[in-house]
Amino acid sequence: MQISQNQYQKMNTAKFYSGRGISVYSLIISTPKKLLRVAPVMVPFWGIELLMGITILVVIALLGVGVIIWKKQQSEKQVRHEELLKKYKEQQALKSMPAISTFRKTSHGRFMLSANSRKKILRELKVLMDERRVYRQKGITLEKLARMQGTNRTYLSSVIRDEYGENFTCFINRYRIREAIVLLSDLRNNAPIKAIAENLGYQSLSTFYNAFNKLVNTSPSHYRKFARMVSPDQVAGKKNVSKEGVVHI
């Protein structure tokens, strides 16, 4: 088959551009009278890769926007949840407060707990301290003790101050040191003083020593020696000391 000179040039041109990553397309436009041949249209391969890269970037950007919107929605849900939880706690706190009928107004215009409410708080306080011994808990606070009774710190503090003549810290320390005296006086109890202090709720040995010395006027170690060496005859008639050598506070 004979190949014309024009066909031969076209073949060489296509071969030339194909070797350089370029596709060659000949566009033929048909008219009623003749065929119009338009110059070859060359589309480089790197143009297709650029278009694909732009498409991928757009998809990634859309995904990023979607993630940002999702995180914002989750954050708003968390805020709403915390607000609802806060309102719930406030409502529970209001429910735990004594009713207005449990108060009486003083001559100074302030409200005080009625006698019945005071007796109820005092009765529950003695159960917590004498039977459940909550004073042994580390980090016990006036707020925690009040929540155990279904009241608030103001009313509980008022009852402790009026009934025992001391603040909450002194009240707790008195219960703790009272039990420490019994333990240190027991000849069968050889537990280290540090262990006794920890079991009674003290977070440091120095705090225990200070509280003990304030109430007993001596250190725990000196008291243990005294309680184990003293005889009933030596302590007979001494104030605040039992026949077993136990100091009462």
LUMLUMDREN-33934 format. One line per 2 residues: number of its first residue (from 1); their letters; for each residue x, y, z of N, C-alpha, C, O. Coordinates in steps of 0.2 Angstrom, whole numbers, m for minus. Last residue first. Layout:
<sites>
NUM> a> X,Y,Z,X,Y,Z,X,Y,Z,X,Y,Z ~ ...
</sites>
This chain:
<sites>
249> ih> m55,64,634,m56,71,631,m62,73,629,m64,78,626 ~ m47,54,646,m54,56,642,m53,63,640,m52,68,644
247> vv> m34,43,645,m36,50,646,m42,51,642,m43,50,636 ~ m32,28,653,m34,31,647,m37,38,649,m41,39,653
245> ge> m29,20,664,m24,24,661,m26,28,655,m21,31,652 ~ m38,12,669,m34,9,664,m29,14,661,m25,12,657
243> ks> m45,21,677,m41,16,680,m36,13,675,m31,10,678 ~ m44,37,667,m47,31,670,m43,26,674,m37,27,674
241> vn> m43,54,669,m39,48,668,m43,42,671,m44,42,677 ~ m48,66,672,m49,64,665,m45,58,664,m43,56,658
239> kk> m38,68,687,m44,71,683,m43,68,675,m37,68,673 ~ m34,55,698,m32,60,693,m38,62,688,m42,58,687
237> ga> m39,45,706,m40,52,708,m38,57,703,m40,63,704 ~ m26,34,701,m32,35,705,m33,42,707,m29,45,710
235> vq> m15,32,695,m19,37,691,m26,38,695,m30,42,693 ~ m8,23,703,m5,30,702,m10,35,698,m9,41,699
233> dp> m16,12,703,m15,16,710,m12,23,708,m14,28,712 ~ m15,7,690,m21,10,692,m21,14,699,m24,19,700
231> sv> 1,12,683,m3,7,687,m10,11,689,m10,17,690 ~ 10,16,668,6,18,674,2,12,677,m1,8,673
229> mr> 15,11,656,19,10,662,15,12,669,17,9,674 ~ 6,13,646,8,6,647,12,5,654,13,0,656
227> af> 4,27,646,m2,22,647,0,15,649,m4,12,652 ~ 17,31,644,14,33,650,8,28,651,7,25,657
225> kr> 19,27,631,24,24,636,20,26,643,20,21,647 ~ 9,34,624,9,27,624,13,24,629,11,19,633
223> yh> 13,47,626,7,45,629,7,37,629,5,34,634 ~ 24,48,618,25,49,626,19,46,629,19,43,635
221> sp> 18,46,606,23,41,608,24,42,616,25,37,619 ~ 10,57,605,7,51,605,12,46,607,10,41,611
219> st> 14,71,617,15,67,610,12,60,610,11,57,616 ~ 3,81,626,9,77,625,9,74,619,4,74,615
217> nv> m10,87,627,m4,90,630,3,86,631,7,87,635 ~ m21,83,621,m18,78,627,m12,82,630,m11,79,636
215> lk> m24,92,611,m29,89,616,m27,86,622,m30,86,627 ~ m12,95,605,m16,100,607,m22,98,612,m24,102,617
213> nf> m6,83,602,m3,87,608,m8,92,610,m7,94,616 ~ m15,79,592,m15,75,598,m12,79,604,m14,79,609
211> an> m12,88,582,m19,88,585,m19,84,592,m23,86,596 ~ 1,86,580,m1,93,582,m8,92,585,m9,95,591
209> yf> 1,73,576,5,75,582,2,81,584,2,82,590 ~ m6,74,564,m9,70,569,m5,72,576,m9,72,581
207> ts> 2,82,556,m5,84,558,m8,80,564,m11,83,568 ~ 13,73,555,14,79,558,7,82,561,6,85,566
205> ls> 8,63,547,10,61,554,10,68,558,9,68,564 ~ m6,66,536,1,67,537,2,66,545,m2,67,549
203> qy> m19,63,535,m15,63,529,m7,64,530,m3,62,525 ~ m29,54,545,m24,59,545,m20,58,539,m18,52,537
201> gl> m38,44,547,m40,49,542,m35,54,542,m36,59,537 ~ m35,33,555,m40,38,558,m41,44,553,m45,48,555
199> ne> m25,27,548,m32,23,549,m37,28,552,m43,27,551 ~ m15,36,550,m18,35,543,m25,32,544,m29,34,540
197> ai> m12,34,564,m14,41,561,m17,40,554,m22,43,553 ~ m8,21,564,m14,23,568,m16,30,565,m22,30,564
195> ak> 4,21,556,m2,17,554,m8,19,558,m14,20,554 ~ 12,29,565,10,32,558,4,28,555,0,31,552
193> ip> 13,21,576,9,27,577,7,30,570,2,33,569 ~ 11,4,572,15,10,572,11,16,573,5,16,571
191> an> 3,m7,584,3,m4,577,8,2,578,7,6,583 ~ 1,m15,595,8,m13,593,9,m10,587,14,m10,584
189> nr> m11,m19,606,m10,m15,600,m3,m12,599,m1,m8,603 ~ m11,m24,619,m11,m28,613,m10,m25,606,m9,m29,601
187> ld> m13,m13,627,m6,m16,627,m6,m21,621,0,m23,620 ~ m20,2,623,m21,m5,622,m14,m9,622,m10,m8,617
185> sl> m17,15,621,m17,13,628,m18,5,628,m17,2,633 ~ m18,18,608,m12,19,611,m12,16,618,m6,14,620
183> lv> m32,16,607,m28,12,603,m21,12,606,m18,7,607 ~ m37,27,614,m39,20,616,m34,15,613,m32,10,616
181> ia> m32,38,608,m30,37,615,m32,29,617,m28,26,620 ~ m38,37,595,m31,36,596,m29,34,603,m24,30,604
179> er> m51,41,599,m50,34,597,m42,32,597,m40,27,599 ~ m48,54,602,m52,50,607,m51,42,605,m49,39,610
177> ir> m44,59,590,m39,58,595,m42,54,601,m38,50,604 ~ m56,59,582,m50,55,580,m45,54,586,m43,48,587
175> yr> m65,67,589,m66,60,588,m60,56,587,m60,50,589 ~ m57,79,588,m58,76,595,m61,69,594,m59,65,599
173> ni> m57,81,575,m50,80,578,m52,77,585,m48,72,587 ~ m70,85,573,m67,79,569,m61,77,573,m60,71,575
171> fc> m70,97,580,m75,92,582,m72,85,579,m73,80,582 ~ m61,105,574,m60,103,581,m64,97,583,m62,93,587
169> tf> m67,107,562,m61,104,562,m59,101,569,m57,96,570 ~ m80,113,565,m80,107,562,m73,103,563,m73,97,565
167> ne> m78,122,581,m79,121,574,m79,114,572,m77,110,575 ~ m88,121,597,m82,121,593,m83,120,586,m89,119,584
165> gy> m99,117,605,m95,123,607,m88,123,603,m83,126,605 ~ m108,107,603,m101,105,606,m97,111,607,m91,110,610
163> ed> m120,114,600,m120,108,604,m113,106,607,m113,104,613 ~ m116,125,592,m121,126,597,m121,120,602,m121,121,608
161> ri> m108,119,582,m105,125,586,m110,126,592,m107,127,598 ~ m116,110,576,m110,108,579,m107,113,584,m105,112,590
159> vs> m126,118,571,m128,113,576,m122,111,580,m122,110,586 ~ m119,125,562,m123,129,567,m124,124,573,m124,125,579
157> sl> m115,116,553,m110,120,557,m113,123,563,m110,123,568 ~ m127,112,547,m123,107,551,m118,111,555,m117,109,561
155> yt> m132,124,541,m136,121,547,m131,116,551,m132,116,557 ~ m121,125,532,m123,131,536,m127,128,542,m125,130,548
153> rn> m120,114,524,m115,115,528,m117,121,533,m114,120,539 ~ m136,105,523,m131,109,520,m126,111,526,m127,110,532
151> tg> m143,88,522,m143,95,524,m138,99,521,m134,97,516 ~ m141,75,521,m146,78,517,m148,85,519,m153,87,518
149> qm> m131,69,527,m137,70,531,m142,73,527,m148,74,530 ~ m121,69,518,m123,62,520,m129,63,524,m133,58,525
147> ra> m119,82,516,m123,79,511,m125,72,513,m130,69,511 ~ m112,85,528,m119,88,527,m123,84,522,m128,83,523
145> lk> m100,79,525,m104,77,530,m111,79,530,m116,75,532 ~ m96,87,514,m97,80,513,m101,77,519,m106,73,517
143> el> m94,100,520,m99,99,515,m101,91,514,m107,90,513 ~ m84,97,529,m91,99,532,m96,98,527,m102,96,528
141> ti> m75,82,524,m76,90,525,m83,91,528,m87,86,528 ~ m62,71,524,m69,72,526,m70,80,527,m65,83,530
139> gk> m50,66,520,m52,71,516,m60,73,518,m63,76,514 ~ m52,49,525,m47,55,523,m51,60,519,m55,58,514
137> qr> m63,44,538,m62,45,531,m57,51,530,m57,56,533 ~ m66,44,551,m60,40,549,m58,41,542,m53,40,539
135> yv> m78,49,553,m72,54,555,m65,50,552,m60,54,552 ~ m87,40,552,m85,43,546,m79,48,547,m76,50,542
133> rr> m93,30,561,m86,32,562,m83,35,555,m78,34,553 ~ m105,24,562,m102,23,556,m95,26,556,m91,24,551
131> ed> m107,27,576,m108,21,574,m105,19,567,m101,14,566 ~ m103,41,579,m102,35,584,m103,28,581,m99,24,583
129> ml> m105,48,567,m99,48,570,m98,43,575,m92,40,575 ~ m118,45,562,m113,45,558,m106,45,561,m101,41,559
127> vk> m126,47,574,m125,40,571,m119,40,566,m116,34,566 ~ m124,60,576,m121,55,581,m121,48,578,m116,44,580
125> le> m131,65,565,m124,67,566,m120,62,571,m115,59,570 ~ m144,62,568,m141,59,562,m133,60,563,m129,55,560
123> rl> m146,70,579,m147,63,580,m143,59,574,m140,54,575 ~ m144,83,574,m140,81,579,m140,73,580,m135,70,581
121> ik> m155,84,565,m148,84,562,m143,81,567,m138,78,566 ~ m165,83,574,m165,78,568,m157,78,566,m154,73,565
119> kr> m164,94,582,m163,87,585,m162,82,579,m158,77,581 ~ m166,104,572,m159,104,575,m158,97,579,m153,94,578
117> sn> m179,102,569,m174,101,564,m167,100,567,m163,96,565 ~ m185,105,581,m186,98,578,m181,97,573,m178,91,573
115> as> m182,118,583,m180,113,588,m180,106,585,m175,102,586 ~ m177,126,568,m182,125,573,m179,119,577,m174,116,576
113> lm> m164,137,563,m167,130,563,m172,129,569,m170,132,574 ~ m167,154,560,m164,149,563,m167,142,563,m173,142,561
111> fr> m165,169,551,m169,163,552,m164,158,555,m158,157,554 ~ m165,186,557,m162,180,554,m166,174,555,m169,174,561
109> gh> m170,197,564,m172,196,557,m169,190,554,m171,189,548 ~ m167,198,577,m162,201,572,m164,200,565,m161,203,561
107> st> m175,189,583,m177,196,584,m172,201,579,m174,206,578 ~ m178,176,571,m175,179,578,m177,186,578,m180,189,573
105> kr> m189,164,565,m186,171,564,m184,173,571,m188,173,576 ~ m187,147,562,m190,152,565,m186,159,565,m180,158,565
103> ft> m189,133,550,m186,139,553,m190,143,557,m196,143,557 ~ m197,124,545,m192,121,550,m188,127,553,m184,126,557
101> si> m204,130,534,m208,129,541,m203,126,546,m205,126,552 ~ m196,129,523,m196,135,527,m200,134,534,m198,138,539
99> ap> m187,113,524,m193,117,522,m193,124,526,m190,124,531 ~ m170,110,521,m176,110,525,m181,115,523,m179,120,520
97> ms> m163,104,506,m164,109,511,m170,108,515,m175,107,512 ~ m164,95,496,m161,92,502,m162,98,508,m161,96,513
95> kl> m169,102,485,m173,97,488,m171,95,495,m175,93,499 ~ m158,109,482,m164,113,485,m169,108,488,m172,110,493
93> aq> m150,99,477,m148,103,483,m154,107,486,m154,107,492 ~ m157,96,466,m156,91,471,m154,94,477,m156,92,483
91> qe> m156,107,458,m162,105,460,m162,100,466,m166,101,471 ~ m142,107,456,m145,113,460,m152,111,462,m154,113,468
89> ky> m141,96,448,m138,96,455,m141,102,459,m142,101,465 ~ m148,100,437,m150,94,441,m147,94,448,m151,93,452
87> kk> m140,110,432,m147,112,434,m150,106,439,m153,107,444 ~ m129,103,429,m128,108,434,m135,110,436,m136,110,443
85> ll> m134,95,418,m131,92,424,m131,97,430,m132,95,436 ~ m137,105,409,m142,101,412,m140,97,418,m144,97,423
83> ee> m124,109,406,m129,114,409,m135,110,412,m137,112,417 ~ m118,98,401,m115,100,407,m120,105,410,m121,105,416
81> hr> m126,97,389,m126,91,394,m123,94,401,m126,92,406 ~ m122,108,382,m129,107,384,m130,102,390,m134,103,394
79> vq> m108,105,380,m110,111,384,m117,110,387,m119,112,392 ~ m110,94,372,m107,93,378,m108,99,383,m109,98,389
77> ke> m116,99,361,m119,94,364,m117,94,371,m120,93,376 ~ m105,108,356,m112,111,358,m116,106,363,m119,108,367
75> sq> m96,98,353,m95,102,358,m101,106,361,m102,107,367 ~ m103,92,342,m101,88,348,m100,92,354,m102,91,360
73> qk> m103,102,333,m109,100,335,m108,96,342,m112,96,346 ~ m89,104,331,m93,109,334,m99,107,337,m101,109,342
71> kw> m86,91,325,m83,93,331,m87,99,335,m88,99,341 ~ m93,93,313,m95,88,317,m92,89,324,m96,88,329
69> ii> m86,104,307,m94,105,309,m96,99,314,m99,101,318 ~ m74,98,305,m75,104,309,m82,105,311,m83,106,317
67> vg> m77,88,296,m75,86,303,m75,92,307,m77,91,313 ~ m81,95,285,m86,91,288,m84,89,295,m88,89,300
65> vg> m69,101,281,m75,106,284,m80,101,287,m83,103,292 ~ m62,90,278,m60,94,283,m66,98,286,m66,99,292
63> ll> m70,86,266,m69,81,272,m67,85,278,m70,84,284 ~ m67,97,258,m74,95,260,m74,91,266,m78,92,271
61> ai> m53,95,256,m55,101,260,m63,100,262,m64,102,268 ~ m53,83,250,m50,83,256,m52,89,260,m54,89,266
59> vv> m59,87,238,m62,82,242,m59,82,249,m63,81,254 ~ m49,96,233,m56,98,234,m60,93,239,m63,95,244
57> li> m38,87,231,m38,93,236,m45,95,238,m46,97,244 ~ m43,79,220,m42,76,227,m41,82,233,m44,81,238
55> ti> m44,89,210,m50,86,213,m49,83,220,m54,83,224 ~ m31,93,209,m36,98,211,m42,94,214,m45,96,219
53> gm> m26,80,204,m24,83,210,m28,88,213,m30,88,219 ~ m33,79,191,m34,74,197,m32,77,203,m35,76,208
51> ll> m27,90,185,m34,90,186,m36,85,192,m40,87,196 ~ m14,86,184,m16,92,188,m23,92,190,m25,94,195
49> ei> m16,75,176,m13,74,182,m15,80,187,m16,79,193 ~ m19,81,164,m24,77,167,m22,75,174,m26,75,179
47> gw> m7,88,161,m13,92,163,m19,88,166,m22,90,170 ~ 2,79,158,3,82,165,m3,86,167,m5,88,172
45> fp> m1,76,145,m3,71,151,m2,74,157,m6,73,162 ~ m8,88,134,m2,85,138,m5,81,144,m10,82,147
43> vm> m15,88,119,m17,88,126,m11,85,130,m10,79,130 ~ m17,96,104,m12,93,108,m14,94,116,m14,99,118
41> vp> m25,95,89,m26,97,96,m21,93,101,m22,87,101 ~ m20,99,72,m20,94,78,m21,98,84,m18,103,86
39> av> m31,109,63,m24,108,65,m25,103,71,m30,104,75 ~ m44,102,53,m41,107,58,m35,105,61,m33,99,61
37> rl> m50,100,37,m46,97,42,m43,103,47,m40,107,44 ~ m66,99,31,m61,104,33,m57,100,38,m59,97,43
35> lk> m72,92,16,m70,91,23,m65,96,25,m60,97,21 ~ m86,100,7,m79,97,8,m77,96,15,m81,97,19
33> kp> m99,102,6,m95,102,0,m88,99,1,m86,96,m4 ~ m105,101,19,m109,98,13,m104,97,7,m105,93,2
31> ts> m92,96,30,m97,101,27,m100,98,21,m98,93,18 ~ m85,90,45,m88,88,38,m93,94,36,m97,96,40
29> ii> m69,91,52,m76,94,52,m79,93,45,m76,95,40 ~ m59,83,62,m61,83,55,m68,86,55,m73,83,58
27> ls> m45,84,71,m52,86,71,m54,87,64,m51,91,61 ~ m33,73,78,m35,77,72,m42,78,72,m46,73,72
25> yv> m23,74,92,m30,72,89,m31,76,83,m30,83,83 ~ m11,67,101,m12,71,95,m19,69,93,m20,63,91
23> si> m4,69,118,m8,65,113,m10,70,107,m11,76,108 ~ 12,68,124,7,72,121,3,68,117,6,65,112
21> gr> 25,63,129,19,63,133,13,67,131,10,70,135 ~ 34,62,119,35,67,124,29,68,128,28,73,131
19> gs> 30,53,110,36,51,114,37,56,119,42,55,123 ~ 19,59,104,18,54,109,24,52,113,23,50,119
17> yf> 26,68,96,23,71,101,21,65,106,21,66,112 ~ 32,59,86,36,64,89,32,66,96,36,66,101
15> ka> 21,52,81,26,48,84,30,53,89,32,51,94 ~ 14,63,75,11,59,80,16,55,84,16,55,91
13> tn> 24,66,65,22,71,70,19,67,76,20,69,81 ~ 24,54,57,30,56,61,28,61,66,31,61,72
11> mk> 11,54,52,13,49,56,20,51,60,20,49,66 ~ 11,66,44,7,65,50,9,60,55,9,61,61
9> qy> 21,62,35,22,68,39,18,68,45,20,69,51 ~ 13,52,28,20,50,31,22,56,36,25,54,42
7> qn> 3,59,23,2,54,28,8,52,32,8,51,38 ~ 10,67,14,6,70,19,5,65,25,6,67,31
5> qs> 15,57,5,19,61,8,16,65,14,19,65,20 ~ 6,41,6,7,48,3,12,52,7,13,50,13
3> iq> 10,25,3,9,30,9,11,37,6,16,38,3 ~ 3,11,m4,7,17,m5,5,22,0,m1,23,2
1> m> 4,m6,0,0,0,0,4,6,0,9,7,4
</sites>
